[in-house]
C-alpha cells in the first residue's frame, strides 16, 4: 500500500489516474476517497481540487444510475479529511462523521425507498417465524410499532456502513501521510485518540434514547456508535503499545471482530465510554493528545 501512496504523491497526473479508476470501479470508491484525501491532507484543498474533480466525475455517473453511495462516500470522506487537516482533532472528526451520516441516511432513504420498503415487507412476513413465541406475546400496537421501525433501522444500518467506510478511508489516508512523511506518527496519533466526555455523553444519548425522539430517529443508534467503535479500537491499540503486549492481541481482536461482531462491537463501544471517564492510558497526565498531532510530528 505504501507503493500506491508513493505513486499517488508522485504527481498530479498519477493521483488523477488512481482516483478516477478507483471511483469508476464498483465498490472501490473507498480507495478513491482515501487517495484524494491523502492529497488533500498533504497539499491542502486548493491544490487538491483538480484531483477531487476527477474523483467526483465517475461518482456522479454512478449517482445518475441510481447509486449515490460512491458520491456520498467521496464527499463524506473529503469533508472529514478537511476537518482533520484544519483542526488536527480525531474526536471532532469522528463527531462530524455522525452529522455526515445523518445526511447519508436521508439521501439513502430517498434513493432506496422502494427496495427498503420491499425488504421491510419480506421481513414482516418472516418475523413471526423468527421471533416465534415472543412475537405472539406482543400486542397489536407493539407489532405495528415493530414493523414501522424496520425501514428506519435498515436505513440507519446502510448509512452506518457508509460512515465506517468513510472513516476507514480517512484513516488510510492519514496512515499513508505518516508513512511517507512521518514514519510512526500515525501509530502515536491513533493510540492517543480519546473522545472527551462532553462528546461521549451525547453519543450515548443518541444510541440509547433516539427512539424517544420519533420513529425516524431510530437510525441514530448505529450512527452514534461508530465514533465510539473507533475510539474503542484506539484504546486497545494504546494499551497494547503501553504495556508492549505484542501484535498477537491485535490480530486476535480483528479476527474476533470478523467472527464475533455482535460481541466485539458493543465491547469496544463500552470500552470507549469507560475510557472517556477513567482514562485508562493516562492521556490527561501525559498531555499527549493526538488531536494536536496533525499526522506529522
C-alpha positions as CSV (number, residue, x, y, z in Angstrom):
1,X,0.0,0.0,0.0
2,X,2.9,2.3,0.6
3,X,4.0,1.9,-3.0
4,X,0.5,3.1,-4.1
5,X,0.8,6.1,-1.8
6,X,4.1,7.0,-3.3
7,X,2.7,6.7,-6.8
8,X,-0.3,8.9,-5.9
9,X,2.0,11.6,-4.5
10,X,4.5,11.4,-7.4
11,X,2.5,13.9,-9.4
12,X,-1.0,15.3,-10.2
13,X,-1.5,13.0,-13.2
14,X,-0.7,9.9,-11.2
15,X,-3.1,10.9,-8.5
16,X,-5.8,11.6,-11.1
17,X,-5.4,8.1,-12.7
18,X,-5.7,6.4,-9.3
19,X,-8.7,8.3,-8.0
20,X,-10.6,8.2,-11.3
21,X,-10.1,4.5,-11.9
22,X,-11.0,3.6,-8.3
23,X,-14.0,5.7,-8.4
24,X,-15.2,4.1,-11.6
25,X,-14.9,0.5,-10.3
26,X,-17.9,-0.7,-8.4
27,X,-17.5,-0.6,-4.6
28,X,-13.9,0.7,-4.8
29,X,-14.8,4.3,-4.1
30,X,-13.3,4.0,-0.6
31,X,-9.8,3.7,-2.3
32,X,-10.5,6.7,-4.4
33,X,-11.7,8.6,-1.3
34,X,-8.5,7.6,0.6
35,X,-6.3,8.6,-2.3
36,X,-7.8,12.0,-2.8
37,X,-7.8,12.6,0.9
38,X,-4.1,11.9,1.0
39,X,-3.6,14.7,-1.5
40,X,-5.9,16.9,0.5
41,X,-4.2,16.2,3.8
42,X,-0.7,16.8,2.4
43,X,-1.2,19.7,-0.1
44,X,-4.4,21.4,1.0
45,X,-7.8,21.9,-0.6
46,X,-6.7,24.3,-3.3
47,X,-4.0,22.1,-4.7
48,X,-6.3,19.0,-4.4
49,X,-9.2,20.5,-6.3
50,X,-8.1,19.3,-9.7
51,X,-7.8,15.7,-8.3
52,X,-11.1,15.9,-6.5
53,X,-12.9,16.8,-9.7
54,X,-11.7,13.6,-11.4
55,X,-12.7,11.5,-8.4
56,X,-16.2,13.0,-8.4
57,X,-16.9,12.6,-12.1
58,X,-17.3,8.8,-12.1
59,X,-19.2,9.0,-8.8
60,X,-21.6,11.4,-10.3
61,X,-22.2,9.0,-13.1
62,X,-22.9,6.2,-10.5
63,X,-25.4,8.6,-8.9
64,X,-27.1,9.2,-12.2
65,X,-27.6,5.4,-12.4
66,X,-29.3,5.4,-9.0
67,X,-26.4,4.5,-6.8
68,X,-25.4,7.6,-4.8
69,X,-23.1,5.7,-2.4
70,X,-19.8,6.4,-4.2
71,X,-20.6,10.1,-4.4
72,X,-21.7,10.2,-0.8
73,X,-18.6,8.3,0.3
74,X,-16.3,10.6,-1.5
75,X,-18.0,13.8,-0.2
76,X,-18.2,12.5,3.3
77,X,-14.5,11.4,3.4
78,X,-13.4,14.7,1.9
79,X,-15.3,16.6,4.5
80,X,-13.8,14.6,7.4
81,X,-10.3,14.8,5.9
82,X,-10.5,18.6,5.5
83,X,-11.8,18.9,9.1
84,X,-8.9,16.7,10.3
85,X,-6.4,18.8,8.4
86,X,-7.8,22.1,9.8
87,X,-8.3,21.0,13.4
88,X,-6.0,18.1,13.8
89,X,-8.7,16.6,16.0
90,X,-9.8,13.0,15.6
91,X,-12.5,13.3,18.2
92,X,-14.1,16.3,16.3
93,X,-13.7,14.4,13.0
94,X,-15.5,11.3,14.4
95,X,-18.2,13.5,15.8
96,X,-18.6,15.1,12.4
97,X,-19.0,11.7,10.9
98,X,-22.3,11.3,12.7
99,X,-23.6,14.5,11.2
100,X,-22.4,13.4,7.8
101,X,-24.0,10.0,8.3
102,X,-27.4,11.6,9.1
103,X,-27.2,13.2,5.7
104,X,-26.3,9.8,4.2
105,X,-29.4,8.3,5.8
106,X,-31.6,10.9,4.4
107,X,-30.3,10.5,0.8
108,X,-30.2,6.7,1.0
109,X,-33.7,6.7,2.4
110,X,-34.9,8.6,-0.6
111,X,-32.8,6.8,-3.2
112,X,-33.6,3.3,-2.0
113,X,-37.1,3.9,-0.7
114,X,-38.7,1.2,-2.8
115,X,-36.0,-1.5,-2.2
116,X,-36.1,-0.8,1.5
117,X,-39.9,-1.0,1.5
118,X,-39.8,-4.3,-0.3
119,X,-37.2,-5.7,2.1
120,X,-39.3,-4.5,5.0
121,X,-42.3,-6.4,3.6
122,X,-40.3,-9.6,3.4
123,X,-39.0,-9.2,7.0
124,X,-42.5,-8.5,8.2
125,X,-43.7,-11.8,6.6
126,X,-41.0,-13.9,8.2
127,X,-40.9,-12.1,11.6
128,X,-43.5,-14.3,13.2
129,X,-41.3,-17.3,12.5
130,X,-38.1,-15.5,13.6
131,X,-39.4,-14.3,16.9
132,X,-41.7,-17.4,17.5
133,X,-43.5,-17.1,20.9
134,X,-42.1,-13.7,21.6
135,X,-44.0,-12.3,18.6
136,X,-47.2,-13.9,19.7
137,X,-46.9,-12.2,23.1
138,X,-46.7,-8.8,21.5
139,X,-49.9,-6.7,21.4
140,X,-51.2,-5.4,18.1
141,X,-49.9,-2.0,18.8
142,X,-46.4,-3.3,19.6
143,X,-46.4,-5.3,16.4
144,X,-47.3,-2.2,14.3
145,X,-44.5,-0.3,16.1
146,X,-42.0,-3.1,15.4
147,X,-43.0,-3.1,11.7
148,X,-42.7,0.7,11.5
149,X,-39.1,0.5,12.8
150,X,-37.8,-1.8,10.1
151,X,-37.2,0.8,7.4
152,X,-35.5,3.4,9.7
153,X,-33.3,0.7,11.2
154,X,-32.3,-0.6,7.8
155,X,-31.6,2.9,6.5
156,X,-29.5,3.7,9.6
157,X,-27.5,0.5,9.1
158,X,-26.8,1.4,5.5
159,X,-25.7,4.8,6.5
160,X,-23.6,3.4,9.3
161,X,-21.7,1.1,6.9
162,X,-21.0,4.0,4.6
163,X,-20.0,6.1,7.6
164,X,-17.5,3.4,8.6
165,X,-16.1,3.2,5.1
166,X,-15.6,7.0,5.1
167,X,-13.8,6.9,8.5
168,X,-11.6,4.0,7.3
169,X,-10.7,5.9,4.1
170,X,-9.6,8.9,6.2
171,X,-7.6,6.6,8.5
172,X,-5.9,5.0,5.4
173,X,-5.1,8.5,4.0
174,X,-3.7,9.6,7.4
175,X,-1.7,6.4,7.6
176,X,-0.3,6.9,4.1
177,X,0.6,10.5,5.0
178,X,2.5,9.4,8.1
179,X,4.2,6.5,6.3
180,X,5.6,8.9,3.6
181,X,6.4,11.9,5.6
182,X,6.5,11.0,9.3
183,X,7.0,7.2,9.9
184,X,5.4,6.1,13.2
185,X,3.4,9.3,13.6
186,X,0.1,7.8,12.8
187,X,0.5,5.0,15.4
188,X,1.2,7.6,18.1
189,X,-1.7,9.7,16.9
190,X,-4.3,6.9,16.8
191,X,-3.1,5.3,20.1
192,X,-3.7,8.7,21.8
193,X,-7.2,9.1,20.4
194,X,-9.7,9.6,23.2
195,X,-13.2,11.1,22.9
196,X,-13.8,13.5,25.8
197,X,-17.0,13.1,28.0
198,X,-18.6,16.2,26.5
199,X,-18.8,14.4,23.2
200,X,-19.3,10.8,24.6
201,X,-22.5,11.6,26.5
202,X,-24.5,13.0,23.5
203,X,-23.4,9.9,21.5
204,X,-24.6,7.6,24.3
205,X,-27.9,9.5,24.5
206,X,-28.3,9.1,20.7
207,X,-27.7,5.4,21.0
208,X,-30.0,4.7,23.9
209,X,-32.7,7.2,23.6
210,X,-33.0,8.1,19.9
211,X,-36.3,6.2,19.7
212,X,-37.9,8.6,22.1
213,X,-37.4,11.4,19.6
214,X,-39.5,9.6,17.0
215,X,-39.5,6.6,14.7
216,X,-37.2,8.1,12.1
217,X,-34.7,9.0,14.8
218,X,-34.0,5.3,15.5
219,X,-31.5,5.4,12.7
220,X,-29.3,7.5,15.0
221,X,-28.5,4.4,17.1
222,X,-26.0,2.8,14.8
223,X,-24.6,6.2,13.6
224,X,-23.8,7.3,17.1
225,X,-22.0,4.1,17.9
226,X,-19.4,4.4,15.1
227,X,-17.2,7.1,16.7
228,X,-17.2,5.0,19.9
229,X,-16.2,1.9,17.9
230,X,-13.1,3.6,16.6
231,X,-12.3,5.1,20.0
232,X,-12.5,1.7,21.5
233,X,-10.1,0.4,18.9
234,X,-7.7,3.2,19.8
235,X,-8.0,2.2,23.5
236,X,-6.9,-1.3,22.7
237,X,-4.1,-0.2,20.4
238,X,-2.9,2.3,23.1
239,X,-3.0,-0.2,25.9
240,X,-1.1,-2.9,23.9
241,X,1.5,-0.3,22.9
242,X,1.8,1.0,26.5
243,X,2.3,-2.5,28.0
244,X,4.2,-3.9,25.0
245,X,1.9,-6.8,24.7
246,X,2.8,-7.5,21.1
247,X,0.7,-7.8,17.9
248,X,-0.8,-11.2,19.0
249,X,-3.7,-9.4,20.8
250,X,-4.4,-7.1,17.9
251,X,-4.6,-10.0,15.5
252,X,-6.9,-11.8,17.8
253,X,-9.0,-8.6,18.2
254,X,-9.5,-8.1,14.4
255,X,-10.2,-11.8,13.8
256,X,-12.8,-11.6,16.6
257,X,-14.4,-8.6,15.0
258,X,-14.9,-10.6,11.9
259,X,-16.1,-13.8,13.6
260,X,-18.0,-12.3,16.6
261,X,-19.0,-8.9,15.5
262,X,-22.1,-8.9,17.7
263,X,-19.9,-9.3,20.8
264,X,-16.8,-7.4,19.9
265,X,-18.6,-4.3,18.6
266,X,-20.5,-3.5,21.8
267,X,-17.4,-4.4,23.9
268,X,-15.4,-1.7,22.0
269,X,-18.2,0.8,22.4
270,X,-18.5,0.3,26.1
271,X,-14.7,0.3,26.4
272,X,-14.5,3.7,24.7
273,X,-17.2,5.1,27.1
274,X,-15.4,3.9,30.2
275,X,-12.1,5.2,28.9
276,X,-13.6,8.6,28.3
277,X,-14.4,8.8,32.0
278,X,-11.5,6.9,33.6
279,X,-8.7,7.4,31.1
280,X,-7.1,4.0,31.1
281,X,-4.0,5.2,29.2
282,X,-3.3,8.2,31.4
283,X,-3.5,10.6,28.4
284,X,-4.5,13.5,30.6
285,X,-1.3,13.4,32.7
286,X,0.8,12.7,29.6
287,X,-0.8,15.6,27.7
288,X,-0.2,13.6,24.6
289,X,-3.5,14.1,22.9
290,X,-3.5,13.1,19.2
291,X,-5.8,16.0,18.5
292,X,-2.7,18.2,18.1
293,X,-0.6,15.8,16.0
294,X,-1.8,16.7,12.5
295,X,-0.4,13.4,11.3
296,X,3.2,14.6,11.2
297,X,5.5,15.3,14.2
